[in-house]
Every structure is written in C-alpha cells, then in structure tokens.
Amino acid sequence: MRRLGVRHTFIACYVGYVTQAIINNFAPLLFVTFNTEYGVSLTLIGTMITVNFGMQLLIDLLSAKFVDKIGYRPCMIAAHIFAGAGLILLAFLPDLLPSPAAGLFIASAVYAVGGGLIEVLVSPVVEACPSDDKKSAMSLLHSFYCWGQVAVVALSTLFFVTAGIDHWALLACIWAVLPLFNALYFLFVPVPKPVEEGQGMKVSSLLKTRVFWVFVVLMLCAGSAELAVSQWASAFAESGLKVSKTLGDLLGPCLFAVCMGLARVLFAKFGAKLHIRPALMIAAAVCTAGYALCAFAPQDAAWLGLAGCGVVGFSVGIMWPGTFSFASAGIPKGGTALFALLALAGDVGCMAGPTAVGAIADVFGGDLHVGLAFGMIVPVVMFVVAAMYRVKKSIGQTE
C-alpha cells in the first residue's frame, strides 16, 4: 500500500540524479588504475565514455516508444536496478572474464541503460508533480546532479586516500547501494504521468513541429557548453596551476560542479520572478565570457582560467533544466517523446562538445586554449536562437 506523499517523489527523483552523477563520474576516476591493474590501453579505457554515452543515446531514442506502454514506475525501478547492477559488475567482471576490457565495456553498457532511463524519466515526473513554480522545481532537481558529482569526486578521493586505490571495487559496490535502495523507494512513492495516457504527442508529430527544433538546438548547445569545459577542467587545474591530480580534481571538476549546483539552487529559489527566455539569454552571454576567460587567460595568471571554469559552471547551471521547462511550457502535450528527444539532443551535445574542443586543440598543436576559443561559438549560438524565439500560443499540435 502506497502511503507516501509527493514530497517523497521529489526526494526519490533527487536521488535518481545523484545516481546519474555516480554513473557518469565514478569510472573516469579509475582510468589510470584500469590501465595499470589490467594492462588495458588508455584508448580502450577512454572508449568506456563512448560506450556509456552511446548507450544512453540509444535509450533516449528508444524510450520515446516504450516508456508510455510499460509505465513510468516499472521503468524507473528498472533504471535504478540497471544502474546498481552495472556498478557491481564493474567491481567483478574485469577479474572474471578473460578480457578485462570486455568486462569494463559490459559493466559500462549495463549502468548506462539505467542512466539513460533516469535521464528520460526523472524530469517529466518532476514536471508532472504539483508545484508552485515548475521551472524552479526543475532547476532544484538538476542541482542534485551537481551535488552528486561533487560527492562522487570528493568522497571517492577520500576513500582512495584512506583505504587505498586497490580497494576501488569495494567502493563501486558501496556506490551501488544507493540506486538499489532507490529502486525500492520508487515502489512506494506516487509517480504522476506528464500527460494522460494516449494524450502525448507522437515522435512524428514533434518532428513536424517547427518550434520543437528550436528547443533541440538549445539542448544541443546546453550539453555542449557544459561538457566541453567540465571534461577539461581537471587538465586546466593540473597544467595551469601545476598541482597534483588529487588537488586538480578538487579544483577543476569539483569547482565546476559546485558553481553549477549553486546556480541551480539560486534559480530554484528566485526563478519564479524570472522568465525563462531572457534567463537563458543571460546565461549564454555569461557563459561566453567564461569561455573567453578560459581561452585567453595569460599564462602567468592561470587562476583566471580556473575562474573561467567556475563562471562557465555557474552560467550553464540553468541551461539544461531551463530548456526542459521552456520546452514543456511551449509544447505542453509533448509528453514522454518530448523529454526523450530533448535528452537525446542534450547527450549529442555532451559528446560533441568535448570532442570538438579536443580535435581543434590537436590541430593547433594541442593548445587547449584555442579549442576553447572555438568553443565560444556554442553559447553564442544559444544566445541568438533564444533571442530569435517568439512566444506563441500553446502548442500541442503540429504547426
């Protein structure tokens, strides 16, 4: 008998995004360990990122077809079981299989299924929950990904310093407890649907809706602007400030995540007074300035580059949840298909942004500053697209 109220639904969804942070940020802390312990090349280990995000992309695409048929609750429970199982497999499969790399890939694929489902399901569930201000609730939800990222990096680093990196498999099992607990939690919390069954727009209808493509571009930019800097933040700290990897992880990715989480909490608190479109435009403009700090900071003032990482983290904070809320208000009958396709677009941006920055940097002799200078194009495009958007009447049908 389900006796828990909607407040517990919010809590379960918050834990869902912490789970997503574990999935995306735990394994990268162990890349060097995988290389030394199993003799797997760094190229193959780096492919784990592609497996993770590639599987999440596939789930984003397929979920628009099956989530409404199966139901939100069963899918949410399955998502967390996949996430927990994948982390447990990460601890054991590399030692059990003849090829450690195969074990790493299988584990990555399993927990990525959970990550992809969580990304598609959590936002529309929160959007459907009763709330005084939808965009503030969405921003607060997404802040928990940031706090989860901080917790994963900081607590994992603390564990490695105290217990030793050799016991990383034990930590993987400890992290797996959280999603498995949340799977049980979702058995008892209310899980409202974003739209009534059969009322949501179909994928084909969305693809014919012109304004939908505006939101797709905004999500591509949001994912790209965020990941292009966050993925390189540790390298900035290590190379620019000449600090150890441990301190580099804390000054780079953790600083970025804290600034991003702070922005989302502040927007959740004061967002009711702001309109989404101008807020996204301001965020894009500030993000461009942050990229400029990263790209053009003098070599003898590396702290400016680090400050730029923080500025980008703060500015991108509202981009992803803000675009979700913007799209939900613009296409209120979008339903599961809308959130799934927007998540797909965001993940494409997450893959393309860091890759493009790295590729451009390679062309210019590995100069990351040049790569980030070109990366400024992304928030500029976001600003222009948001500025050109004109609010229309409620869109629930194709235009």
C-alpha positions in Angstrom: 0.0 0.0 0.0 1.5 3.3 -1.1 1.1 5.8 1.7 4.0 8.2 0.8 3.2 11.7 -0.4 4.5 13.6 -3.4 7.3 15.1 -1.3 8.9 11.6 -1.4 8.6 11.6 -5.1 10.8 14.6 -5.3 13.3 13.0 -2.9 13.4 9.8 -5.0 13.9 11.9 -8.1 16.7 13.8 -6.5 18.4 10.5 -5.6 17.9 9.5 -9.2 20.0 12.4 -10.4 22.7 11.6 -7.8 22.7 8.1 -9.3 23.2 9.6 -12.7 26.2 11.5 -11.4 27.7 8.3 -10.0 27.3 6.6 -13.4 29.0 9.4 -15.3 31.8 10.4 -12.9 32.9 7.3 -10.9 34.6 5.2 -13.6 36.7 8.1 -15.0 38.4 8.5 -11.6 39.8 4.9 -12.2 41.0 5.2 -15.8 44.7 5.2 -14.8 44.0 2.3 -12.3 42.4 0.2 -15.0 45.4 0.8 -17.2 48.0 -0.3 -14.6 46.0 -3.0 -12.9 44.6 -4.7 -16.1 47.0 -3.6 -18.8 44.1 -2.1 -20.8 45.3 0.7 -23.1 44.1 4.2 -22.4 42.5 4.3 -25.8 40.3 1.3 -24.9 39.6 2.7 -21.5 38.6 6.0 -23.0 36.2 4.1 -25.1 34.2 3.4 -22.0 33.0 7.1 -22.2 31.7 6.4 -25.7 30.0 3.2 -24.6 28.4 5.0 -21.7 27.1 8.0 -23.6 26.4 5.9 -26.7 24.1 3.5 -24.8 22.4 6.5 -23.1 21.8 8.0 -26.5 20.2 4.7 -27.7 18.0 4.5 -24.6 17.0 8.2 -25.1 15.9 7.3 -28.6 14.1 4.0 -27.8 12.4 5.2 -24.6 10.0 7.5 -26.6 8.5 4.3 -27.9 8.3 2.0 -24.9 8.0 4.1 -21.7 4.4 5.0 -22.1 3.5 1.4 -22.9 5.3 -0.1 -19.9 4.6 2.7 -17.4 6.8 5.2 -15.6 7.0 3.3 -12.3 8.3 0.0 -13.7 10.8 1.8 -16.0 12.0 4.0 -13.1 12.6 0.9 -10.9 14.3 -0.9 -13.8 16.5 2.1 -14.4 17.9 2.0 -10.8 18.4 -1.8 -10.9 20.4 -1.5 -14.1 22.5 1.3 -12.5 23.2 -0.7 -9.4 23.9 -3.9 -11.3 26.3 -2.1 -13.6 28.3 -0.7 -10.7 28.5 -4.2 -9.1 29.6 -5.7 -12.5 32.3 -3.1 -12.8 33.7 -4.4 -9.5 33.8 -8.0 -10.5 33.6 -8.6 -14.3 37.1 -7.4 -15.3 38.5 -10.1 -13.0 36.1 -12.8 -14.0 36.3 -12.5 -17.8 39.4 -13.5 -19.9 39.4 -9.9 -21.3 39.3 -7.2 -18.6 38.4 -4.6 -21.3 35.3 -6.7 -22.2 34.2 -6.7 -18.5 34.6 -2.9 -18.3 32.6 -2.4 -21.5 29.8 -4.7 -20.4 29.5 -3.0 -17.0 29.5 0.4 -18.7 26.7 -0.7 -21.0 24.6 -2.0 -18.2 24.8 1.0 -15.9 24.4 3.3 -19.0 21.0 1.7 -19.6 20.0 2.9 -16.1 21.5 6.3 -16.7 19.7 6.8 -20.0 16.3 5.8 -18.5 16.8 8.0 -15.4 17.6 11.0 -17.7 14.4 10.5 -19.7 12.1 9.7 -16.8 13.0 11.9 -13.8 12.4 15.3 -15.4 8.9 14.6 -16.7 7.9 13.1 -13.4 9.0 16.2 -11.5 7.3 18.4 -14.2 4.1 16.5 -13.5 4.2 16.8 -9.7 2.2 19.6 -8.2 4.4 22.6 -7.7 4.0 26.4 -7.4 6.8 27.1 -9.9 7.7 24.3 -12.4 11.0 25.8 -13.6 12.3 26.3 -10.1 11.4 22.7 -9.2 13.2 21.5 -12.4 16.3 23.6 -11.6 16.5 22.3 -8.0 16.1 18.7 -9.3 19.0 19.2 -11.7 21.2 20.7 -8.9 21.3 17.3 -7.4 23.4 16.0 -10.3 25.9 18.7 -9.4 26.0 17.8 -5.7 26.2 14.1 -6.7 29.2 14.9 -8.9 30.9 16.7 -6.0 30.1 13.8 -3.7 31.5 11.2 -6.1 34.8 13.0 -6.7 35.3 14.2 -3.1 34.2 11.0 -1.2 35.9 8.7 -3.7 39.1 10.7 -3.4 38.8 10.5 0.4 38.2 6.7 0.2 41.3 6.2 -2.0 43.5 8.3 0.3 42.4 6.4 3.4 41.6 2.9 2.3 43.9 2.8 -0.8 43.1 2.8 -4.5 43.5 -1.0 -4.5 40.1 -1.3 -2.8 38.2 0.6 -5.6 36.0 -2.5 -6.2 34.6 -2.2 -2.7 33.8 1.4 -3.3 31.9 0.5 -6.5 29.7 -1.9 -4.5 29.2 0.8 -1.9 28.0 3.3 -4.5 25.7 0.6 -6.0 23.7 0.6 -2.7 22.2 4.0 -3.5 20.4 3.1 -6.8 19.3 -0.3 -5.5 17.8 1.4 -2.4 16.1 4.0 -4.7 14.6 1.2 -6.8 12.8 0.0 -3.6 11.8 3.6 -2.8 10.1 4.0 -6.1 7.8 1.1 -5.3 6.1 3.3 -2.7 6.1 6.9 -3.9 3.5 8.5 -6.2 4.7 8.6 -9.9 2.5 11.0 -11.8 2.4 11.0 -15.6 3.4 14.2 -17.5 0.3 13.8 -19.7 -2.7 11.5 -19.6 -2.2 8.1 -21.4 -2.7 8.5 -25.1 -2.6 12.3 -25.0 1.1 12.9 -25.5 2.4 13.8 -29.0 4.0 11.2 -31.1 7.6 11.4 -32.3 6.4 12.0 -35.9 4.2 14.9 -34.8 7.0 16.5 -32.8 9.4 16.3 -35.7 7.0 18.2 -37.8 6.6 21.0 -35.2 8.9 23.8 -36.1 9.3 25.2 -32.6 10.5 21.7 -31.4 13.7 22.2 -33.4 14.3 25.5 -31.6 14.4 23.5 -28.3 16.6 20.8 -29.9 19.2 23.4 -30.8 19.0 24.9 -27.3 19.6 21.4 -25.8 22.5 20.7 -28.1 24.1 24.0 -27.0 23.4 23.3 -23.3 25.0 19.9 -23.4 28.0 21.0 -25.5 28.7 24.2 -23.4 28.6 22.3 -20.2 30.7 19.2 -21.0 33.3 21.0 -23.2 34.6 22.7 -20.1 33.8 20.2 -17.4 35.7 17.4 -19.1 38.8 19.6 -19.4 38.5 21.3 -16.0 40.9 18.9 -14.3 43.5 19.3 -17.0 43.3 23.1 -16.7 43.9 22.8 -13.0 46.8 20.4 -13.3 48.6 22.0 -16.2 47.9 25.6 -15.4 48.4 25.5 -11.6 50.9 22.7 -11.6 49.1 20.8 -8.8 48.7 17.1 -8.1 45.9 15.1 -9.8 44.0 14.8 -6.5 44.1 18.6 -6.0 43.5 19.1 -9.7 40.3 17.0 -9.5 39.1 19.1 -6.5 40.0 22.5 -8.0 38.7 21.6 -11.5 35.6 19.3 -11.8 34.5 20.0 -8.2 34.7 23.8 -8.6 32.8 23.5 -11.8 30.1 21.3 -10.3 29.8 23.4 -7.1 29.3 26.6 -9.2 26.8 24.8 -11.5 24.8 23.4 -8.5 24.8 26.8 -6.8 23.3 28.4 -9.9 20.6 25.8 -10.0 19.7 26.2 -6.3 19.6 30.0 -6.7 17.4 29.7 -9.7 15.1 27.3 -7.8 14.8 29.9 -5.1 14.4 33.1 -7.2 13.4 31.6 -10.6 9.7 32.3 -10.1 10.5 36.0 -10.7 12.3 35.4 -13.9 11.2 34.5 -17.4 13.0 31.5 -19.0 13.9 33.0 -22.3 15.8 36.1 -21.0 17.3 33.9 -18.3 18.7 31.6 -20.9 20.0 34.6 -22.9 21.8 36.0 -19.9 23.2 32.5 -19.1 24.5 32.2 -22.7 26.1 35.7 -22.5 27.8 34.9 -19.2 28.9 31.5 -20.5 30.6 33.2 -23.5 32.5 35.5 -21.1 33.6 32.4 -19.1 34.8 30.7 -22.2 36.8 33.8 -23.1 38.5 33.8 -19.6 39.4 30.1 -20.1 40.7 30.7 -23.6 42.6 34.0 -23.3 43.8 34.0 -19.7 47.6 34.8 -19.6 50.0 32.0 -18.8 51.2 33.9 -15.7 47.6 34.3 -14.4 46.4 30.7 -14.6 43.9 31.5 -11.8 41.9 33.5 -14.4 41.5 30.3 -16.4 40.3 28.5 -13.3 37.9 31.4 -12.6 36.6 31.0 -16.1 35.8 27.3 -15.4 33.8 28.5 -12.4 32.0 31.2 -14.4 31.1 28.6 -17.1 29.9 26.2 -14.5 27.6 28.9 -12.9 26.2 30.0 -16.3 25.4 26.6 -17.7 23.6 25.7 -14.5 20.2 26.7 -15.7 20.7 25.8 -19.4 19.7 22.1 -19.3 16.8 22.3 -16.8 15.7 25.7 -18.1 15.4 24.4 -21.7 13.4 21.4 -20.4 10.9 23.8 -18.7 10.9 26.2 -21.7 10.0 23.3 -24.0 7.4 21.8 -21.6 5.7 25.2 -21.5 6.0 25.7 -25.3 4.8 22.2 -26.2 2.6 21.2 -23.2 1.4 17.9 -24.8 4.9 16.8 -25.8 4.9 14.1 -23.1 7.5 11.4 -22.9 8.5 11.8 -26.5 9.5 15.4 -26.0 11.6 14.7 -22.9 13.2 11.7 -24.6 14.2 13.6 -27.8 15.5 16.6 -25.8 17.6 14.3 -23.7 18.9 12.7 -26.9 19.8 16.2 -28.2 21.5 17.1 -24.9 23.5 13.9 -24.9 24.6 14.5 -28.5 25.9 17.9 -27.3 27.6 16.3 -24.4 29.5 14.0 -26.8 30.2 16.6 -29.5 31.4 19.5 -27.3 34.4 17.9 -25.6 35.3 16.0 -28.8 35.3 19.2 -30.9 37.4 21.2 -28.4 39.9 18.4 -28.2 40.1 17.9 -32.0 40.6 21.7 -32.7 43.2 21.8 -29.9 45.1 19.0 -31.7 45.1 20.8 -35.0 46.8 23.7 -33.2 49.5 21.6 -31.5 47.5 20.5 -28.5 46.7 24.1 -27.4 43.5 23.7 -25.4 43.1 27.5 -25.2 42.5 27.5 -29.0 40.0 24.7 -28.7 38.0 26.6 -26.0 38.2 29.8 -28.1 36.3 28.0 -30.8 34.0 26.5 -28.2 32.7 30.0 -27.6 30.6 29.6 -30.7 28.2 27.3 -28.8 26.9 29.8 -26.2 26.8 32.5 -28.9 24.5 30.3 -31.0 22.4 29.6 -27.9 22.0 33.3 -27.3 21.0 34.1 -30.9 18.5 31.2 -31.0 16.9 32.2 -27.7 16.8 35.8 -28.8 15.0 34.9 -32.1 12.4 32.8 -30.4 9.0 34.4 -30.3 6.4 33.2 -27.8 3.4 31.7 -29.5 0.1 30.3 -28.2 0.1 26.9 -26.6 1.5 24.3 -29.0 0.1 20.9 -28.6 -0.3 20.1 -32.3 1.9 20.4 -35.3 2.4 23.8 -36.8 
